[in-house]
Amino acid sequence: EISKEETAPTSAYSSPARSLGDTGITPLSPSHIVNDADTNVSEQQTFLVVVAIDFGTTSSGYAYSFTKEPECIHVMRRWEGGDPGVSNQKTPTTILLTPERKFHSFGYAARDFYHDLDPNEAKQWLYLEKFKMKLHTTGDLTMDTDLTAANGKKVKALEIFAYALQYFKEQALKELSDQGGSEFENSDVRWVITVPAIWKQPAKQFMRQAAYQAGLASPENAEQLIIALEPEAASIYCRKLRLHQMIELSSKAAVNGYSSGDTVGAGFAQAKEHIRRNRQSRTFLVENVIGEIWSELEEGDKYVVVDSGGGTVDLTVHQIRLPEGHLKELYKATGGPYGSLGVDYEFEKLLCKIFGEDFIEQFKIKRPAAWVDLMIAFESRKRAAAPDRTNPLNITLPFSFIDYYKKFRGHSVEHALRKSNVDFVKWSSQGMLRMSPDAMNALFKPTIDSIIEHLRDLFQKPEVSTVKFLFLVGGFAEAPLLQQAVQAAFGDKCRIIIPQDVGLTILKGAVLFGLDPAVIKVRRSPLTYGVGVLNRYVEGKHPPEKLLVKDGTRWCTDVFDKFISADQSVALGELVKRSYTPAKPSQLVIVINIYSSECDDVSFITDPGVKKCGTLRLDLTGTSGTAVPARREIQTLMQFGDTEIKATAVDIATAKSVKVGIDFLNY
């Protein structure tokens, strides 16, 4: 429905054409898809370096590569203040703002500073962790969505994300300048930020907006920033793996002289040792060849990437296209909020069961820093969980927990444990919670079950039935319990492969993606897109309430004219063209509204689930009135890019055009 001025704030669900007494546009031509080779050739900017930021739910990091030596990927320098029992090159995704809401610190530094504050002072400071999940769980995300800090105060999500990205930008530029011996400017850098593939479009756009606010790129120079999908990045990295860089879990074949009779554990011990030796070096050589495992793949072979992180699990199915080994996404990304956070949540439920929900809620508010400590203690024990473990796991309770509990309840923590009927958790004389391995495994179970079930569903799909490999990546893939479960469920269906530095897989793949963004050729559209138009009214076919009579012509209004369907394959840079004509030739302002839906079969823009996500406003006033052809052709183009979609409308007669990015946050 293309209405003239946005004078009346009509919702996308009423009929703008009718309410504004205005004409709309009507389709002119049979629709066609055009692949213009020349449209893909954008002015290639040259960057000296690619920096990828893996902004994770629980931990984050960056890595970079100089475009002159793309085979070297450097992972960021070690940060101060690591945790016992947790060794990796990422830092916790935690951020601290001063009581005046100014950025103070990020990562370990934020955590340690917050921890050292006096409890009464700490209540004034704003400490946030694990906030990335909010973008996944918020249904109606906007630029104004709030996050809640540990002290219960609200802050704007966009601001927090921008602060975090700005922090990474400064760290990376500083490291590059120190290393190169000369000042690095932001304009020398191509940035890549990774997001889960299952995120909805608004969340992906939100990340780009936050990056603009942080000064990584700008709307005028959007190409400087690539939003990469996490499993795609992982996939790109997995293609480069050599045999000594991964561990195979499946029963299908012996690898590196380990037959599957040797337990999975042996392969892991060997791998861990290898990682420990290599930890000193932060530079990874990526050989410019296709890895051995890859050389076994033939044209058309399929593989699944299971990216299990802190917040979400993402499943993506890719297919190889030779000769260049381009990737084609076969099945649209699925998954859900089944990350390792689920294990933390189960631990919290267990504490509530033992000590009472009322106490835990109070404790979190009154002693937020001690609560953070308790979760850190749990984290390191969580990493010690393994299928064959027999000895118990001890979790230190902070002194203020024991103290505050006694004040709150009038009896001791020890008493609470004896009284609670939680069998597997005992109180040890050293002042610790002692959990049996079964108790710990039980905390993992709901999350792992969800992941396995999701994979089972995926393997039922015809497109996925003949998968050759399953790559298990992401931070949660380090958990032996998850490895064992995946192995037990799918080891006989395909080969299960875990890259060695599994927590850094996405980061390294994102760097490779930034060096060569063309490697992913075909994606699946996550949504159906179209525009609102008027069609000639057909009795019996069109619902009577959609009838609109204009100057003697009977129109059916609110028609959804489809550009592309959900789950349709879209080549990167692909253009879809449609031609329209104003229903009233004299119309000088033409407004084209773009809509999206998760459903495939959409007939009208008023159907449930249809959302407006863009407006093209073509103003033709001032073009010489004499030469207006009888049938004015307005061509509308949609170009499907990385995670962005651009739309253009052109008036063929005057070559006047208007461009717009699809916008999911501001409608």
C-alpha positions in Angstrom: 0.0 0.0 0.0 1.8 3.0 -1.0 0.4 6.0 0.6 1.4 9.6 0.2 2.6 11.3 3.4 3.1 9.6 6.7 0.7 12.2 8.1 -1.6 9.8 10.0 0.2 7.3 12.2 -1.7 4.4 10.8 -0.5 1.1 11.9 0.8 -1.4 9.3 -2.3 -3.4 10.0 -5.0 -0.9 9.0 -5.3 -0.1 5.3 -3.3 3.0 4.7 -4.7 3.4 1.2 -8.2 3.6 2.6 -7.6 5.7 5.7 -5.6 8.3 3.9 -7.8 8.4 0.8 -4.8 7.9 -1.3 -3.8 5.7 -4.2 -1.4 2.9 -3.9 0.9 1.1 -6.4 0.0 -2.0 -8.4 2.3 -4.6 -10.0 3.3 -3.9 -13.5 5.3 -6.9 -14.7 5.6 -10.5 -14.1 8.2 -10.7 -11.3 11.7 -11.9 -12.1 15.0 -12.4 -10.3 18.0 -10.8 -11.8 21.6 -11.7 -11.0 23.5 -8.8 -12.4 27.2 -9.7 -12.3 28.2 -6.0 -12.1 26.1 -5.3 -9.1 28.4 -7.4 -6.9 31.4 -5.4 -7.7 31.4 -2.8 -5.0 34.4 -0.5 -4.6 36.7 -2.7 -2.7 38.2 -0.8 0.2 41.6 -1.9 1.3 42.2 -2.4 5.0 45.5 -3.2 6.6 44.1 -5.5 9.1 41.0 -7.6 9.9 39.9 -7.6 13.6 37.2 -10.0 14.6 35.4 -9.6 17.9 33.6 -12.7 19.4 31.2 -11.0 21.7 30.1 -14.0 23.7 27.4 -14.5 26.4 29.9 -15.6 29.0 33.3 -14.7 27.5 34.5 -12.5 24.8 37.7 -11.9 22.9 39.2 -10.6 19.6 41.7 -11.9 17.1 43.3 -10.2 14.1 45.3 -10.8 10.9 47.2 -8.4 8.7 45.9 -8.5 5.1 49.5 -8.8 4.0 50.0 -12.1 5.8 46.6 -13.7 6.0 47.9 -17.1 7.1 48.8 -15.7 10.5 45.9 -15.3 12.9 46.9 -13.5 16.2 44.7 -14.0 19.2 44.6 -11.1 21.6 47.2 -10.7 24.3 46.6 -12.3 27.7 44.5 -10.2 30.0 45.2 -9.5 33.6 43.4 -11.6 36.2 42.5 -15.0 34.9 40.5 -17.6 36.9 41.9 -20.7 38.5 40.8 -23.7 36.5 39.7 -21.7 33.5 42.4 -21.1 31.0 41.5 -19.4 27.8 42.3 -16.4 25.8 39.0 -14.8 26.3 37.8 -12.5 29.1 34.5 -12.7 30.9 31.7 -10.6 29.3 31.2 -8.4 32.3 31.1 -4.6 32.4 31.1 -2.1 35.3 29.7 1.4 35.3 30.3 4.0 38.0 27.4 5.2 40.1 27.3 8.1 37.5 26.8 5.5 34.8 30.1 6.1 33.1 32.1 3.2 31.7 34.6 2.0 34.3 36.0 -1.4 33.3 35.4 -4.6 31.4 36.2 -8.3 31.9 38.3 -9.6 34.8 39.2 -6.0 35.7 35.5 -5.1 36.1 34.8 -8.3 38.1 37.8 -7.8 40.5 37.1 -4.1 41.1 33.5 -4.8 41.8 34.4 -7.6 44.1 36.7 -5.4 46.2 34.1 -2.7 46.7 32.6 -2.3 50.2 29.1 -4.0 50.0 27.3 -0.8 50.7 29.3 1.1 48.0 28.9 -1.8 45.6 25.1 -1.3 45.6 25.7 2.1 43.8 27.8 0.6 41.0 26.2 -1.0 37.9 27.6 -4.4 37.2 26.4 -6.4 34.2 27.2 -9.9 33.1 25.7 -12.4 30.6 23.7 -9.6 29.1 24.0 -10.7 25.5 21.1 -13.2 26.0 18.7 -10.3 26.3 18.9 -9.7 22.6 17.8 -13.3 22.0 15.0 -13.3 24.5 13.5 -9.9 23.9 10.6 -10.3 21.5 10.1 -6.6 20.7 13.7 -5.3 20.7 14.1 -1.6 20.1 16.9 1.0 20.5 15.4 1.6 24.0 15.4 -1.9 25.4 16.8 -1.9 28.9 19.1 -4.2 30.8 19.1 -4.8 34.5 22.4 -4.5 36.5 23.2 -6.7 39.5 21.9 -4.0 41.8 18.5 -4.0 40.1 19.0 -0.6 38.3 18.1 -0.3 34.6 20.4 0.8 31.8 20.0 1.1 28.0 21.1 -2.1 26.3 22.4 -0.1 23.3 24.7 1.9 25.5 26.1 -1.2 27.2 26.8 -3.0 24.0 28.4 0.2 22.5 30.6 0.5 25.6 31.8 -3.1 25.3 32.5 -2.8 21.6 34.3 0.5 22.1 36.4 -1.2 24.8 37.4 -3.9 22.4 38.1 -1.3 19.7 40.5 0.6 22.0 42.2 -2.6 23.2 42.7 -3.9 19.7 44.0 -0.6 18.2 46.4 -0.3 21.2 47.7 -3.8 20.7 48.1 -3.2 16.9 49.9 0.1 17.4 52.2 -1.5 20.0 53.0 -4.4 17.8 53.4 -2.4 14.5 55.3 0.4 16.2 53.1 3.0 14.5 49.7 4.4 15.3 46.9 2.3 13.9 43.8 4.3 12.9 40.3 2.9 13.0 40.1 3.4 9.2 42.8 0.8 8.7 40.7 -1.9 10.2 37.9 -4.0 8.8 35.9 -5.2 11.8 34.0 -8.4 12.0 31.5 -9.1 14.9 30.0 -12.5 15.3 26.3 -13.2 16.2 24.3 -16.4 16.6 22.7 -17.5 13.4 19.4 -18.1 15.1 19.1 -14.5 16.2 16.2 -12.7 14.7 16.9 -9.8 12.3 16.3 -7.0 14.9 19.1 -8.4 17.1 21.5 -8.5 14.2 20.7 -5.0 13.3 21.0 -3.9 17.0 24.6 -5.2 17.0 25.4 -3.1 14.0 23.8 0.0 15.5 25.9 -0.5 18.7 29.0 -0.9 16.6 28.2 2.4 14.8 27.7 4.1 18.2 31.1 2.6 19.4 32.7 4.1 16.3 33.8 0.9 14.6 32.1 2.0 11.4 29.4 4.3 10.3 26.2 4.1 8.2 28.1 5.9 5.4 30.8 3.4 5.6 28.9 0.3 6.4 31.2 -2.1 4.5 33.9 -1.5 7.2 31.9 -3.8 9.5 30.8 -7.3 8.7 28.3 -9.0 10.9 29.2 -12.7 10.7 27.2 -15.6 11.8 28.9 -17.7 14.5 28.4 -21.2 12.9 29.5 -19.9 9.5 32.7 -18.5 11.0 33.3 -21.9 12.7 32.6 -23.7 9.5 35.2 -21.6 7.6 37.8 -22.4 10.2 37.0 -26.1 10.3 37.7 -26.3 6.6 41.3 -25.4 7.3 41.9 -28.0 10.0 44.7 -30.4 9.8 44.4 -33.8 11.4 46.7 -32.9 14.4 44.4 -29.9 15.1 41.3 -31.9 16.0 40.0 -34.8 17.9 37.7 -37.3 16.4 35.1 -38.7 18.7 33.2 -41.1 16.4 33.4 -44.8 16.5 33.7 -44.7 12.7 37.5 -44.5 12.3 40.7 -44.5 14.1 42.5 -41.2 14.1 46.1 -40.4 15.0 46.6 -44.0 16.0 43.9 -44.0 18.6 41.3 -46.5 17.9 37.9 -45.8 19.3 38.6 -48.6 21.8 40.8 -46.1 23.6 38.4 -43.9 25.4 37.5 -40.5 24.3 39.4 -39.4 27.3 42.7 -40.5 26.0 42.3 -38.4 22.9 41.4 -35.5 25.1 44.3 -35.8 27.5 46.6 -35.8 24.5 44.9 -32.8 23.0 44.9 -30.9 26.3 48.7 -31.5 26.6 49.1 -30.2 23.0 47.1 -27.1 23.8 49.0 -26.5 27.0 52.3 -26.6 25.0 50.9 -24.2 22.4 49.3 -21.8 24.8 52.4 -19.6 25.0 52.0 -18.8 21.3 49.2 -16.5 20.4 49.7 -16.8 16.7 48.1 -19.6 14.7 49.2 -20.5 11.3 46.3 -21.3 9.0 47.8 -23.1 6.1 46.5 -21.9 2.8 45.4 -25.3 1.9 42.3 -27.2 2.4 42.7 -29.4 5.6 43.0 -33.2 5.3 39.5 -33.8 6.6 38.2 -31.5 4.0 40.0 -33.2 1.2 37.8 -36.2 1.9 34.7 -34.1 1.2 33.3 -34.2 -2.3 31.0 -31.9 -4.2 27.6 -31.9 -2.6 28.8 -33.4 0.8 27.0 -32.0 3.8 28.1 -31.4 7.3 26.5 -29.9 10.4 28.2 -27.3 12.6 26.9 -27.4 16.2 28.0 -24.2 17.9 27.3 -24.5 21.6 28.3 -21.5 23.6 27.3 -19.9 26.9 23.9 -18.6 25.9 22.7 -20.4 22.8 23.2 -23.4 20.6 23.2 -22.9 16.9 22.9 -25.7 14.4 23.8 -25.0 10.8 23.9 -27.4 7.8 26.4 -26.6 5.1 27.1 -28.2 1.7 30.4 -28.0 -0.2 30.4 -26.5 -3.7 33.5 -27.2 -5.6 35.9 -26.2 -7.2 36.5 -23.3 -4.8 34.9 -25.1 -1.9 32.3 -22.4 -1.4 29.8 -23.1 1.3 26.1 -23.2 0.8 23.7 -23.1 3.7 21.3 -26.0 3.2 18.8 -25.6 6.0 18.0 -22.5 7.9 19.8 -22.1 11.2 18.0 -23.6 14.1 18.8 -23.9 17.8 17.7 -22.2 21.0 18.7 -20.9 24.4 20.5 -24.1 25.4 23.9 -22.8 26.3 26.1 -23.5 29.3 24.1 -20.8 31.2 21.5 -23.5 31.6 23.9 -25.4 33.9 24.4 -22.3 36.0 20.6 -21.9 36.2 20.2 -25.4 37.4 22.8 -24.8 40.1 20.9 -21.7 41.2 17.7 -23.9 41.4 19.6 -26.4 43.5 20.7 -23.6 45.9 17.1 -22.4 46.1 16.0 -25.9 47.0 18.5 -26.2 49.8 18.5 -22.7 51.2 15.2 -21.3 50.1 14.3 -19.1 47.1 13.6 -16.2 49.4 17.1 -16.3 50.8 18.9 -16.6 47.4 16.9 -13.7 46.0 17.8 -11.5 49.0 21.4 -12.6 48.9 21.8 -11.7 45.3 20.5 -8.2 45.9 22.2 -7.6 49.2 25.6 -9.2 48.5 25.9 -9.0 44.7 29.7 -9.3 44.7 29.6 -12.4 46.8 27.0 -14.0 44.5 29.4 -13.3 41.6 32.2 -15.1 43.6 30.0 -18.1 44.3 29.2 -18.4 40.5 32.9 -18.1 39.7 33.7 -20.9 42.2 30.9 -23.0 40.5 32.3 -22.3 37.0 35.7 -23.8 37.8 34.1 -26.9 39.2 31.7 -27.1 36.3 34.7 -27.4 34.1 35.9 -30.4 36.1 32.8 -32.4 35.5 33.3 -35.5 33.4 31.4 -38.7 32.6 33.9 -41.0 34.4 34.6 -38.8 37.4 34.2 -40.7 40.7 35.4 -38.2 43.3 33.2 -35.4 44.6 33.5 -31.8 43.5 33.9 -29.1 46.2 32.5 -25.6 45.9 33.6 -23.0 48.3 30.8 -20.9 49.8 31.9 -17.3 50.3 32.1 -16.4 54.0 29.4 -13.7 53.6 27.0 -16.4 52.3 27.4 -18.5 55.5 27.2 -15.4 57.6 24.2 -13.8 55.9 22.4 -17.1 55.9 22.7 -17.4 59.7 21.4 -13.9 60.1 18.6 -14.5 57.7 17.4 -17.9 59.0 18.7 -18.1 62.5 20.4 -21.4 61.8 23.6 -22.6 60.0 24.2 -23.5 56.4 25.2 -27.0 57.7 21.8 -27.4 59.3 20.1 -26.4 56.1 22.0 -29.0 54.2 21.2 -31.7 56.7 17.5 -30.7 56.7 17.1 -30.5 52.9 16.4 -33.7 51.2 19.0 -33.2 48.4 20.9 -36.4 48.6 23.9 -35.7 46.5 25.0 -32.5 48.2 26.8 -32.6 51.6 28.6 -30.1 53.8 32.3 -30.7 54.1 34.2 -29.8 57.3 36.3 -27.3 55.3 33.3 -25.2 54.7 32.4 -26.3 51.3 29.5 -27.7 49.4 30.5 -31.2 48.4 28.7 -32.5 45.3 28.8 -36.0 44.1 29.6 -36.4 40.4 26.0 -37.5 39.8 24.7 -34.3 41.4 26.9 -32.3 39.0 25.9 -34.4 36.0 22.3 -33.8 36.9 22.8 -30.0 36.5 24.0 -30.6 33.0 21.3 -32.9 32.0 18.4 -30.6 31.0 20.7 -28.5 28.8 22.4 -31.4 27.1 19.1 -33.2 26.6 17.7 -30.1 24.8 20.8 -30.0 22.6 20.5 -33.7 21.7 16.8 -33.5 21.1 17.3 -30.5 18.8 19.9 -32.4 16.9 17.6 -35.4 16.6 14.9 -33.3 15.1 17.5 -31.8 12.7 18.7 -35.3 11.6 15.0 -36.2 10.8 15.0 -33.5 8.0 15.5 -34.9 4.5 18.1 -32.3 3.7 20.2 -33.5 6.7 19.8 -37.2 6.4 23.2 -37.8 4.7 25.5 -35.7 6.7 29.1 -36.8 6.7 30.6 -34.8 9.5 29.4 -33.1 12.7 31.7 -30.3 14.0 31.2 -29.6 17.6 32.5 -26.0 18.4 32.0 -23.2 20.9 32.9 -22.9 24.5 30.4 -25.5 25.8 31.8 -28.0 23.4 34.8 -28.3 25.8 32.4 -30.1 28.2 33.2 -33.8 28.2 29.6 -34.5 29.2 28.3 -32.8 26.1 30.9 -34.6 23.9 30.0 -37.9 25.3 26.2 -37.3 24.8 26.7 -36.2 21.2 29.0 -39.2 20.6 26.5 -41.7 22.1 23.6 -40.3 20.1 25.2 -39.6 16.7 28.5 -41.5 16.5 27.1 -44.1 14.3 25.5 -41.6 11.9 28.4 -39.3 11.0 32.0 -38.5 12.1 32.1 -36.2 15.1 35.0 -33.8 15.1 36.1 -31.3 17.7 38.7 -28.7 16.8 41.3 -28.5 19.5 41.1 -24.9 20.5 37.4 -25.3 20.4 36.6 -22.1 22.3 38.6 -20.0 19.8 37.2 -21.6 16.6 34.6 -19.0 16.0 37.0 -16.1 16.6 39.6 -17.5 14.1 36.9 -18.3 11.5 35.6 -14.8 11.8 39.0 -13.4 10.9 39.2 -15.7 7.9 35.7 -14.5 6.9 36.8 -10.9 7.2 39.8 -11.6 4.9 37.5 -13.3 2.3 33.8 -12.5 2.8 32.9 -14.1 -0.5 33.5 -17.7 0.8 29.8 -18.1 1.9 27.9 -18.0 -1.3 24.3 -19.0 -0.6 22.3 -18.4 2.5 18.7 -19.2 3.4 16.5 -16.2 3.9 15.2 -16.3 7.5 12.1 -14.3 6.6 9.6 -13.8 3.8 9.8 -10.3 2.4 7.4 -8.3 0.3 5.7 -5.0 -0.3 2.1 -3.8 0.1 0.3 -3.3 -3.1 -3.2 -2.9 -4.7 -4.4 -5.6 -7.1 -7.4 -5.5 -9.4 -10.3 -6.8 -7.3 -11.6 -10.2 -8.3 -15.1 -11.2 -7.1 -15.0 -14.5 -5.2 -11.2 -14.5 -4.9 -10.7 -11.5 -2.8 -12.3 -10.9 0.6 -15.0 -8.2 0.4 -13.6 -6.2 3.3 -10.5 -5.6 1.1 -12.5 -3.9 -1.7 -11.5 -0.3 -2.4 -13.2 1.7 -5.2 -11.0 4.5 -6.7 -12.1 6.6 -9.7 -14.3 3.8 -10.9 -11.7 1.1 -10.6 -12.2 -1.7 -8.1 -9.0 -2.5 -6.1 -8.2 -5.2 -3.6 -6.1 -3.5 -0.9 -3.4 -4.7 1.5 -2.0 -7.3 -0.9 1.4 -8.7 0.1 3.5 -9.0 -3.0 6.2 -11.4 -2.2 9.9 -10.7 -3.0 11.4 -13.8 -1.4 10.2 -16.6 0.8 11.4 -17.7 4.2 14.0 -20.5 3.8 14.5 -19.7 0.1 18.1 -19.8 -1.1 19.6 -16.4 -1.6 23.0 -15.9 -3.2 24.9 -13.1 -1.7 24.5 -9.9 -3.6 21.4 -11.3 -5.3 19.0 -8.8 -6.6 15.2 -9.3 -6.8 13.4 -6.8 -9.0 9.7 -5.9 -9.3 8.1 -3.2 -11.3 5.1 -1.3 -10.1 3.0 1.6 -11.3 1.1 4.2 -9.3 -2.6 3.3 -9.3 -3.1 7.0 -10.1 -0.7 8.2 -12.8 -0.6 11.8 -11.5 0.7 10.7 -8.1 4.0 12.5 -7.3 5.0 11.1 -3.9 5.2 7.3 -4.0 5.6 5.5 -0.7 6.5 1.8 -0.8 6.2 -0.1 2.5 8.2 -3.3 3.0 6.9 -6.0 5.2 8.4 -9.3 6.6 6.9 -12.4 8.1 8.3 -15.7 9.5 5.5 -17.5 7.6 5.7 -18.6 4.0 2.2 -18.3 2.8 1.3 -14.6 3.3 -1.5 -13.1 1.3 -2.2 -9.8 3.0 -0.1 -7.4 5.0 -2.8 -7.6 7.6 -2.1 -11.4 8.2 -0.9 -12.3 11.7 2.8 -12.1 12.1 3.4 -9.6 9.3 5.6 -6.7 10.4 6.6 -3.5 8.6 10.3 -3.2 8.3 11.1 -0.5 5.8 9.7 2.4 3.8 10.8 3.7 0.4 9.6 7.2 -0.2 10.2 8.4 -3.8 9.4 12.1 -4.2 8.9 12.9 -7.9 7.8 16.5 -7.4 9.9 18.9 -9.4 10.5 16.5 -12.3 9.2 18.1 -15.4 5.5 17.4 -15.5 5.3 17.2 -19.3 7.3 14.1 -19.9 5.4 11.8 -17.5 4.6 8.6 -19.5 1.1 7.3 -19.4 2.3 4.2 -17.4 4.9 5.3 -15.0 7.2 2.4 -14.1 8.6 2.3 -10.6 11.2 -0.4 -10.3 11.9 -1.8 -6.8 15.0 -3.8 -6.1 15.9 -5.8 -3.0 19.5 -6.9 -2.5 20.3 -9.6 0.0 23.7 -9.0 1.6 25.5 -10.4 4.6 23.0 -9.8 7.4 21.8 -6.6 5.9 19.2 -6.1 3.2 19.1 -3.0 1.0 16.1 -1.9 -0.9 15.9 0.7 -3.8 13.1 2.3 -5.8 13.8 3.8 -9.1 11.5 5.9 -11.3 12.4 4.6 -14.8 11.3 7.8 -16.6 13.5 10.2 -14.6 16.0 7.8 -13.1 15.3 9.3 -9.8 16.0 6.8 -7.0 15.8 6.3 -3.3 17.6 3.7 -1.1 16.8 2.3 2.3 18.2 -0.3 4.6 15.6 -2.7 6.0 15.0 -1.6 9.6 13.6 -4.0 12.2 14.1 -1.8 15.2 12.3 1.4 14.5 8.9 0.3 13.3 
